[in-house]
Amino acid sequence: MNIFVIMKRTFDTEEKITISEGSIDGSGAEYIINPYDEYAIEEAIVLRDEHEGEVTVVTVGEEEAEKELRTALAMGADKAVLLDSEDIDELDQFSTATLLATYLKDQEIDIILAGNVAVDGGSGQVGPRVAELLNIPQVTTITKLTIEDRKATIVRDVEGDEETVEVALPVLITAQQGLNEPRYPSLPGIMKAKKKPLETLDLDDLDLDEEDVEAKTTTIEIYLPSAKQAGKVLEGEPEAQVQELVSLLKSEAKVI
């Protein structure tokens, strides 16, 4: 079984984001594998061990992303591919999906896994866009996956409930929290990862020009949310607290 995982390098979720000159200041920030992509990597390894085959992790980024790819290899993936975006001025979901689909269309694929969303952008677009470009089925926000006889039985999260679908391979799925518990890289895994293949491809290797992946969207402004004001603690008898609360909602919050 040929399994591919789409991975993204993101800010550590513990990082405090700062804005400088209208853009996010990433200098000195710690980066990690997007947490939702960890579920995809874990599921890919489980499927590989169950059905045999190979797991290839693919990301779009610059040289720094090799660190996260090596982490994925240490978790148990077999190969890694970096689609180098250094020569691209601006990336958006269209750009990323085009790069990924261009690489993947020449591969023999049984299943593609990706995270449901990235914790930095949160659009949830890249996986579905790749499926559309490859003209294969897609199932998003999955919490359970079983494959038998070239058919996937999938349980997906739908607004607090569950939906079960069946789909023939090849298919692209996006992983939701609850699908599994991602493993930590072991010391032997880290040592083995150093010898596993990590391929870097640029636009020329993919037979693409910069115009082919030019971003279709423009970011107008990036800003942090307004600081929250300190809360108030109401005291006294319940009846007095209710009266004061109503008064505050009218005069200060202006919601009634």
C-alpha positions as CSV (number, residue, x, y, z in Angstrom):
1,M,0.0,0.0,0.0
2,N,1.4,3.4,-1.1
3,I,0.5,5.9,1.6
4,F,1.3,9.6,1.4
5,V,0.9,12.2,4.2
6,I,0.7,15.9,3.6
7,M,2.4,17.7,6.4
8,K,2.9,21.4,7.4
9,R,5.5,23.1,9.6
10,T,3.7,25.4,12.0
11,F,4.3,27.6,15.1
12,D,4.5,25.7,18.4
13,T,1.0,26.1,19.9
14,E,2.7,27.4,23.1
15,E,4.3,30.3,21.2
16,K,3.2,33.9,21.8
17,I,2.6,35.4,18.4
18,T,3.8,38.9,17.7
19,I,3.1,41.2,14.7
20,S,5.8,43.2,13.1
21,E,5.3,45.6,10.2
22,G,2.0,44.0,9.2
23,S,3.2,40.4,9.3
24,I,3.8,37.6,11.8
25,D,7.3,37.8,13.3
26,G,8.6,34.2,13.3
27,S,12.2,35.1,14.4
28,G,13.2,33.0,17.3
29,A,9.9,31.1,17.4
30,E,9.8,27.3,17.9
31,Y,8.3,25.3,15.1
32,I,6.6,21.9,15.1
33,I,4.7,19.5,13.0
34,N,1.1,20.8,12.7
35,P,-0.7,18.8,15.5
36,Y,-3.5,17.6,13.2
37,D,-0.9,16.3,10.8
38,E,0.6,14.1,13.6
39,Y,-2.7,12.2,13.6
40,A,-2.3,11.7,9.9
41,I,1.3,10.5,10.2
42,E,0.3,8.1,13.0
43,E,-2.6,6.6,11.1
44,A,-0.4,6.2,8.0
45,I,2.2,4.2,10.0
46,V,-0.6,2.0,11.5
47,L,-2.0,1.3,8.0
48,R,1.5,0.6,6.7
49,D,2.1,-1.9,9.5
50,E,-1.3,-3.6,9.0
51,H,-1.3,-3.7,5.2
52,E,2.4,-3.5,4.4
53,G,3.7,-0.8,2.0
54,E,5.4,2.5,2.4
55,V,4.7,5.9,4.0
56,T,6.0,9.1,2.3
57,V,5.6,12.4,4.1
58,V,5.4,15.5,1.8
59,T,5.6,19.1,2.8
60,V,5.8,22.5,1.0
61,G,8.4,24.9,2.6
62,E,12.0,25.9,2.8
63,E,15.1,24.2,4.0
64,E,14.1,24.7,7.7
65,A,11.2,22.2,7.2
66,E,13.7,19.4,7.0
67,K,13.7,19.3,10.8
68,E,10.0,18.4,10.9
69,L,10.3,15.9,8.1
70,R,13.1,14.2,10.1
71,T,10.7,14.1,13.1
72,A,8.1,12.4,10.9
73,L,10.7,9.9,9.7
74,A,11.7,9.3,13.4
75,M,8.0,8.5,14.2
76,G,8.2,5.7,11.6
77,A,7.6,7.1,8.1
78,D,9.8,5.6,5.4
79,K,10.5,8.5,3.1
80,A,10.2,12.3,3.1
81,V,9.9,14.9,0.3
82,L,10.4,18.6,0.6
83,L,8.8,20.7,-2.2
84,D,11.1,23.8,-2.0
85,S,9.1,27.1,-2.0
86,E,12.1,29.4,-1.6
87,D,11.7,30.9,-5.1
88,I,8.0,31.7,-4.5
89,D,7.3,35.2,-3.2
90,E,3.8,34.5,-1.7
91,L,2.1,31.2,-0.9
92,D,-1.6,30.6,-0.3
93,Q,-3.8,27.5,-0.3
94,F,-3.9,27.5,-4.1
95,S,-0.1,27.6,-4.4
96,T,0.4,24.9,-1.8
97,A,-2.2,22.5,-3.3
98,T,-0.8,23.0,-6.8
99,L,2.7,22.1,-5.7
100,L,1.5,19.1,-3.8
101,A,-0.9,17.8,-6.6
102,T,1.8,18.3,-9.2
103,Y,4.1,16.0,-7.3
104,L,1.4,13.5,-6.3
105,K,-0.1,13.1,-9.8
106,D,3.0,11.2,-10.9
107,Q,3.0,8.8,-7.9
108,E,1.2,5.5,-7.4
109,I,-1.2,6.3,-4.6
110,D,-3.6,4.2,-2.5
111,I,-4.4,6.8,0.2
112,I,-3.4,10.3,1.1
113,L,-3.7,11.6,4.7
114,A,-3.6,15.1,5.9
115,G,-4.5,17.1,9.0
116,N,-8.0,18.5,9.2
117,V,-6.7,22.1,9.6
118,A,-3.4,23.8,10.3
119,V,-3.3,25.5,13.6
120,D,-1.7,28.7,12.1
121,G,-4.0,29.4,9.2
122,G,-7.0,27.2,10.0
123,S,-8.5,27.2,6.5
124,G,-8.8,23.4,6.1
125,Q,-8.5,23.9,2.3
126,V,-5.3,22.3,1.2
127,G,-6.3,18.7,1.5
128,P,-9.6,19.0,-0.3
129,R,-8.0,21.2,-3.0
130,V,-5.4,18.5,-3.6
131,A,-8.1,15.8,-4.0
132,E,-10.0,18.0,-6.5
133,L,-6.8,18.6,-8.5
134,L,-6.1,14.8,-8.5
135,N,-9.7,14.0,-9.2
136,I,-10.0,11.5,-6.4
137,P,-12.6,11.2,-3.6
138,Q,-12.1,13.1,-0.3
139,V,-13.5,12.6,3.2
140,T,-12.8,15.2,5.9
141,T,-12.7,15.3,9.7
142,I,-12.4,11.5,10.2
143,T,-12.2,9.8,13.6
144,K,-12.0,6.2,12.5
145,L,-10.6,4.4,9.4
146,T,-10.7,0.8,8.3
147,I,-9.5,-0.5,4.9
148,E,-10.4,-3.9,3.4
149,D,-10.5,-5.1,-0.2
150,R,-9.5,-1.7,-1.6
151,K,-12.4,-0.1,0.2
152,A,-12.2,2.4,3.1
153,T,-14.9,2.5,5.8
154,I,-14.7,5.9,7.5
155,V,-16.3,7.5,10.5
156,R,-16.3,11.3,10.4
157,D,-17.2,14.0,12.8
158,V,-20.2,16.0,11.8
159,E,-21.1,18.8,14.2
160,G,-21.2,16.7,17.3
161,D,-22.5,13.6,15.7
162,E,-20.9,10.9,13.5
163,E,-21.4,9.8,9.9
164,T,-20.1,6.5,8.4
165,V,-19.2,6.4,4.7
166,E,-17.6,3.9,2.4
167,V,-15.3,4.9,-0.5
168,A,-13.1,3.1,-2.9
169,L,-9.3,3.7,-3.0
170,P,-7.5,5.9,-3.9
171,V,-8.9,8.5,-1.5
172,L,-7.7,11.6,0.4
173,I,-8.8,11.9,4.0
174,T,-8.2,14.6,6.7
175,A,-7.6,13.6,10.3
176,Q,-9.5,14.9,13.3
177,Q,-8.5,14.7,16.9
178,G,-9.7,11.4,18.3
179,L,-8.5,9.3,15.3
180,N,-5.5,8.0,17.3
181,E,-2.8,8.9,19.8
182,P,0.4,10.0,17.9
183,R,3.5,8.3,19.1
184,Y,6.7,10.1,20.2
185,P,9.8,9.5,18.2
186,S,12.0,6.9,20.0
187,L,15.8,7.1,20.3
188,P,16.2,4.2,17.8
189,G,13.7,5.9,15.5
190,I,15.6,9.2,15.7
191,M,18.9,7.4,14.8
192,K,17.2,5.5,11.9
193,A,15.7,8.8,10.6
194,K,19.1,10.2,9.8
195,K,19.6,7.5,7.2
196,K,16.1,7.5,5.6
197,P,15.7,9.2,2.3
198,L,14.7,12.9,2.2
199,E,14.3,14.3,-1.3
200,T,14.1,18.0,-2.1
201,L,12.4,19.1,-5.3
202,D,12.1,22.7,-6.7
203,L,9.9,24.3,-9.3
204,D,12.1,23.1,-12.2
205,D,12.0,19.5,-10.9
206,L,8.2,19.7,-10.9
207,D,8.1,21.4,-14.4
208,L,6.4,24.4,-12.9
209,D,6.9,28.1,-13.4
210,E,6.4,30.7,-10.6
211,E,3.4,31.9,-12.5
212,D,1.8,28.5,-12.2
213,V,1.7,28.7,-8.4
214,E,1.2,32.4,-8.0
215,A,-1.0,33.1,-5.0
216,K,-4.7,33.9,-5.8
217,T,-5.4,35.7,-2.6
218,T,-3.8,38.7,-0.9
219,T,-3.6,39.3,2.8
220,I,-4.8,42.8,3.5
221,E,-4.1,43.0,7.2
222,I,-2.8,40.9,10.1
223,Y,-3.6,41.9,13.7
224,L,-3.9,40.5,17.1
225,P,-7.4,40.5,18.9
226,S,-8.0,43.4,21.3
227,A,-6.9,42.8,24.8
228,K,-9.7,41.7,27.1
229,Q,-10.7,44.0,29.9
230,A,-10.6,42.7,33.4
231,G,-13.7,41.1,34.6
232,K,-15.9,42.2,37.5
233,V,-17.0,40.2,40.5
234,L,-20.4,41.1,41.8
235,E,-21.0,40.9,45.5
236,G,-24.0,41.0,47.8
237,E,-27.3,39.2,47.9
238,P,-28.4,37.4,44.7
239,E,-31.2,39.9,44.0
240,A,-28.8,42.8,44.3
241,Q,-26.3,41.1,42.0
242,V,-28.9,40.5,39.4
243,Q,-29.9,44.2,39.4
244,E,-26.3,45.3,39.2
245,L,-25.7,42.8,36.3
246,V,-28.6,44.1,34.3
247,S,-27.5,47.7,34.9
248,L,-23.9,46.8,33.7
249,L,-25.2,45.0,30.6
250,K,-27.1,48.2,29.7
251,S,-24.7,50.9,30.6
252,E,-21.3,49.3,29.9
253,A,-21.6,46.2,27.7
254,K,-24.6,47.8,25.9
255,V,-25.9,44.4,24.9
256,I,-29.5,45.0,26.2
